[in-house]
Amino acid sequence: MLFSINVRPDSGVERWTHNFDGHVLRSTLRYDPLRDLVLVRFGPGICGAVVRRKGRELVVDVADMWVLGVPLPKALIPRSASREWQDDYKGFCFDISASLSKSGLLVRYEGYVALEA
C-alpha cells in the first residue's frame, strides 16, 4: 500500500494530509499548553493526546476526546498503543493504533519514512 503524508505549518497549527493509497484524511495538529495536550482535529472530532518519551521512542496516549465540542465519556475514548522512533537504517518509524475496550481495534498502520541519501 502506498502511504504519503504532507505536513504544512500555518499560524501555530500544522495541517496534515494523509494519503492511504488514494484515501485522503485531513487533520490539524496543535499543542495546547493550558491542557498540556497535543490536539488533533479531524472532521467533527478533536483528540487530546499526551506525548511522552520512553527510551528512544515517543509514545502517544489518548487522554480526552470531543465530538462537536462535547467531551466523550472515558469509556468511549479510544486507547492508543502508538509509538514513533528513529531507526538508523529505515529513518522515521511509526506504529499507530487505536482501539475501544468493547469493540476492539479501530485503526492500525505502521511503516517508516525513508531517509534521503
Beta strands, then each sheet from edge to edge (+ up, - down):
strand 1: 3-10
strand 2: 13-20
strand 3: 23-32
strand 4: 37-42
strand 5: 45-54
strand 6: 57-67
strand 7: 70-71
strand 8: 79-80
strand 9: 82-87
strand 10: 91-100
strand 11: 104-113
sheet 1: 1+ 2- 3+ 4- 5+ 6- 7+
sheet 2: 1+ 2- 3+ 4- 5+ 6- 9+ 10- 8+
sheet 3: 1+ 2- 3+ 4- 5+ 6- 9+ 10- 11+
end
